[in-house]
Amino acid sequence: MKVRGINVLTHKMIVTRRFGAETWARFYDDIASAHRCYRSFITPGSPIPLPAFLAFHDELIRRFHKNNNAARFELGREVSRWALNEGPFRAFKEKRDLADLVASLPTFHRMYFTDTTTRSEAALVGEAVEFKVFDLPKWHPYVEHSIVGFIAEVLEMFCANPIRVARLRGGSGRDYTYLLRASSPDPGEEAPHAPAKSRLGPVALSADRLASREMDVLLLLAHGKTNEEIGAALGISPKTAQHSVARAYRKIGVSGRVGAAMWLAERGLVGR
């Protein structure tokens, strides 16, 4: 897997605006002294080996941003703003509707990486966007938190809504899944890459009020299983699985798959 040079040029613009050209030059000289590939001309299409780019990104975060995943998420948002307002993706702001925009989200993934089987998918699911990445060559905070921050900002620039993010799967593996929904965050919410704190309403019961089978079907739903697949996994008929799903929905006060996935994510029951 290689990363296209547009990533480095984007960070050059951000660092130069914030700290000045001399600061960028000193930083870049240090990176180039440690990684030979940066001594060649880096153009938007230049392929940079993934280890060299991750070393660049780690040092960038250490020097200019708080060295944590929330900072990577916010940097991904900043990269997105530059890419869509001034950079190579200005045309994406002219998408006619949300469905068109969501269908185009995997394009960003393809434009920034090359020589890889890594791919992404995006789909509208109720009042949320489900964003998935598959087959990463390795996990690193950049390939999850910065990229999800980028996607969240794309949606936020296109929509009036604040975008709330919840991880359903990821954190260390080669795949991850996030839900991005049109909702303001709770006061005091944790860092945006983490599951949100619970909001317990009168019908949003704690996990221990669910029967074991009901929790099992919710977890299988969160991983995209159909009623038929849930039945096969639990050794029950699809009809029984359907009834178990309906009972679980009633108990936790949701009306569909997205609400159930968010309920689980908010309690840290998926995405670990």
For each residue, the residues with C-beta under 8 A, 3 or more apart:
1: 50 113 114 115 116 118 136 137
2: 47 48 49 50 53 113 114 115 116
3: 7 47 48 50 53 112 113 114
4: 7 44 45 46 47 48 111 112 113 114
5: 8 9 42 43 44 45 46 47 48
6: 9 10 44 45 87 88 111 112
7: 3 4 10 11 48 53 79 112
8: 5 11 12 38 42 46 48 53 56
9: 5 6 12 13 42 43 44
10: 6 7 13 14 79 82 83 87
11: 7 8 14 15 56 60 79
12: 8 9 15 16 24 28
13: 9 10 16 17 82 86
14: 10 11 17 18 75 78 79 82
15: 11 12 18 19 23 24 27 60 64
16: 12 13 19 20 21 23 24
17: 13 14
18: 14 15 64
19: 15 16 23 24 64
20: 16 23 24
21: 16 24 25
22: 25 26
23: 15 16 19 20 26 27
24: 12 15 16 19 20 21 27 28
25: 21 22 28 29
26: 22 23 29 30
27: 15 23 24 30 31 59 60 63 64
28: 12 24 25 31 32 38
29: 25 26 32 33
30: 26 27 33 34 59
31: 27 28 34 35 38 55 56 59
32: 28 29 35 36 38 39
33: 29 30
34: 30 31 55
35: 31 32 38 52 55 56
36: 32 39
37: 40 48 49 52
38: 8 28 31 32 35 42 48 52 56
39: 32 36
40: 37 46
41: 46
42: 5 8 9 38 46 48
43: 5 9 46
44: 4 5 6 9 88
45: 4 5 6
46: 4 5 8 40 41 42 43
47: 2 3 4 5 114 115
48: 2 3 4 5 7 8 37 38 42 52 53 56
49: 2 37 52 53
50: 1 2 3 53 54 137 138
51: 54 55
52: 35 37 38 48 49 55 56
53: 2 3 7 8 48 49 50 56 57
54: 50 51 57 58 140 142
55: 31 34 35 51 52 58 59
56: 8 11 31 35 38 48 52 53 59 60
57: 53 54 60 61 142 146
58: 54 55 61 62 142
59: 27 30 31 55 56 62 63
60: 11 15 27 56 57 63 64 65
61: 57 58 64 65 66 67 71 72 75
62: 58 59 67
63: 27 59 60
64: 15 18 19 27 60 61
65: 60 61 71 72 74 75
66: 61 70 71
67: 61 62 71
68: 71 72 191
69: 72 73 141 145 191 193
70: 66 73 74 145 191 192 193
71: 61 65 66 67 68 74 75
72: 61 65 68 69 75 76 141 142 145 146 149
73: 69 70 76 77 145 146 148 149 152 191 192 193
74: 65 70 71 77 78 149
75: 14 61 65 71 72 78 79 146 149
76: 72 73 79 80 145 146 147 148 149 150 151 152 153
77: 73 74 80 81 149 150 152 153 156
78: 14 74 75 81 82 153
79: 7 10 11 14 75 76 82 83 146 149 150
80: 76 77 83 84 149 150 151 152 153 154 157
81: 77 78 84 85 153 157
82: 10 13 14 78 79 85 86 87
83: 10 79 80 86 87 88 89 108 150
84: 80 81 87 89 90 92 93 154 157
85: 81 82 90 93
86: 13 82 83 90
87: 6 10 82 83 84 90
88: 6 44 83 111
89: 83 84 92 93 108 111
90: 84 85 86 87 93
91: 94
92: 84 89 95 101 104 154
93: 84 85 89 90 157 158
94: 91
95: 92 100 101 104 158
96: 100
97: 100 101
98: 101 102 124 158 159
99: 102 103 124
100: 95 96 97 103 104
101: 92 95 97 98 104 105 154 155 158
102: 98 99 105 122 123 124 129
103: 99 100 122
104: 92 95 100 101 107 108
105: 101 102 108 109 120 122 129 131 151 154
106: 109 110 119 120 121 122
107: 104 110 111
108: 83 89 104 105 111 112 150 151 154
109: 105 106 112 113 118 119 120 133 147
110: 106 107 113 119
111: 4 6 88 89 107 108
112: 3 4 6 7 108 109
113: 1 2 3 4 109 110 116 118
114: 1 2 3 4 47
115: 1 2 47
116: 1 2 113 137
117: 135
118: 1 109 113 133 134 135 136 137
119: 106 109 110 133 134 135
120: 105 106 109 131 132 133 134
121: 106 130 131 132 134
122: 102 103 105 106 129 130 131 132 151
123: 102 129 130
124: 98 99 102 128 129 130
125: 128 129 130 179 257 258
126: 256 257 258 259
127: 181 182 258
128: 124 125 179 180 181 182 258 262
129: 102 105 122 123 124 125 155 179 180 181
130: 121 122 123 124 125 177 178 179
131: 105 120 121 122 148 151 177 178 179 180
132: 120 121 122 175 176 177 178
133: 109 118 119 120 136 143 144 147 175 176 177
134: 118 119 120 121 174 175
135: 117 118 119 174 175
136: 1 118 133 139 143 174 175
137: 1 50 116 118 174
138: 50 143 174
139: 136 143 144 171 172 173 174
140: 54 143 144
141: 69 72 144 145 146
142: 54 57 58 72 145 146 147
143: 133 136 138 139 140 146 147
144: 133 139 140 141 147 148 170 171 176 193
145: 69 70 72 73 76 141 142 148 149 193
146: 57 72 73 75 76 79 141 142 143 149 150
147: 76 109 133 142 143 144 150 151
148: 73 76 131 144 145 151 152 165 176 178 180 193
149: 72 73 74 75 76 77 79 80 145 146 152 153 192 193
150: 76 77 79 80 83 108 146 147 153 154
151: 76 80 105 108 122 131 147 148 154 155 178 180
152: 73 76 77 80 148 149 155 156 163 165 180 192
153: 76 77 78 80 81 149 150 156 157 163
154: 80 84 92 101 105 108 150 151 157 158
155: 101 129 151 152 158 159 163 180
156: 77 152 153 159 161 162 163
157: 80 81 84 93 153 154
158: 93 95 98 101 154 155
159: 98 155 156 163 182
160:
161: 156 182 183 184
162: 156 182 183 184 185
163: 152 153 155 156 159 180 181 182
164: 180 181 182 183 184 185 192 196
165: 148 152 178 179 180 192 193
166: 178 179 181 195 196 261 262 265 266 271
167: 170 171 176 177 178 193 194 195 265 271
168: 177 178 179 222 223 261 264 265 270 271
169: 173 175 176 177 223 270 271
170: 144 167 173 175 176 177 178 271
171: 139 144 167 176 271 272
172: 139
173: 139 169 170 176
174: 134 135 136 137 138 139
175: 132 133 134 135 136 169 170
176: 132 133 144 148 167 169 170 171 173
177: 130 131 132 133 167 168 169 170
178: 130 131 132 148 151 165 166 167 168 170
179: 125 128 129 130 131 165 166 168 258 261 262 265
180: 128 129 131 148 151 152 155 163 164 165
181: 127 128 129 163 164 166 258 262
182: 127 128 159 161 162 163 164
183: 161 162 164
184: 161 162 164
185: 162 164 189 192 196
186: 189 196 197 199
187:
188: 197
189: 185 186 192 196 197
190: 194 195 196 197
191: 68 69 70 73 194
192: 70 73 149 152 164 165 185 189
193: 69 70 73 144 145 148 149 165 167
194: 167 190 191
195: 166 167 190 265 266 267 268 271
196: 164 166 185 186 189 190 265 266
197: 186 188 189 190 266
198: 204 266 267
199: 186 204 266
200: 204 206
201: 204 253
202: 253
203: 250 251 252 253
204: 198 199 200 201 252 253 263
205: 209 210 251 252 253
206: 200 209
207: 210 215 267 269
208:
209: 205 206 251
210: 205 207 214 215 218 248 251 252
211: 214 215 247
212: 215 216
213: 216 217 234 236 244
214: 210 211 217 218 244 247 248 251
215: 207 210 211 212 218 219 248
216: 212 213 219 220 234
217: 213 214 220 221 230 234 241 244 245 248
218: 210 214 215 221 222 245 248 252 260 263 264
219: 215 216 222 223 264 269 270
220: 216 217 223 225 229 230 233 234
221: 217 218 224 225 230 245 257 260 261
222: 168 218 219 260 261 264 265 270
223: 168 169 219 220 270
224: 221
225: 220 221 229 230 233
226: 229 230
227: 230 231 238 241 242 245
228: 231 232 238 241
229: 220 225 226 232 233
230: 217 220 221 225 226 227 233 234 236 238 241 244 245
231: 227 228 234 235 236 237 238 240 241
232: 228 229 235
233: 220 225 229 230
234: 213 216 217 220 230 231 241
235: 231 232
236: 213 230 231 240 241 244
237: 231 240 241
238: 227 228 230 231 241 242
239: 242 243
240: 231 236 237 243 244
241: 217 227 228 230 231 234 236 237 238 244 245
242: 227 238 239 245 246
243: 239 240 246 247
244: 213 214 217 230 236 240 241 247 248
245: 217 218 221 227 230 241 242 248 249
246: 242 243 249 250
247: 211 214 243 244 250 251
248: 210 214 215 217 218 244 245 251 252 260
249: 245 246 252 254 255 256 259 260
250: 203 246 247 253
251: 203 205 209 210 214 247 248
252: 203 204 205 210 218 248 249 259 260 263
253: 201 202 203 204 205 250
254: 249 259 260 262 263
255: 249 259
256: 126 249 259 260
257: 125 126 221 260 261
258: 125 126 127 128 179 181 261 262
259: 126 249 252 254 255 256 262 263
260: 218 221 222 248 249 252 254 256 257 263 264
261: 166 168 179 221 222 257 258 264 265 270
262: 128 166 179 181 254 258 259 265 266
263: 204 218 252 254 259 260 266 267
264: 168 218 219 222 260 261 267 269 270
265: 166 167 168 179 195 196 222 261 262 268 269 270 271
266: 166 195 196 197 198 199 262 263
267: 195 198 207 263 264
268: 195 265 271 272
269: 207 219 264 265
270: 168 169 219 222 223 261 264 265
271: 166 167 168 169 170 171 195 265 268
272: 171 268
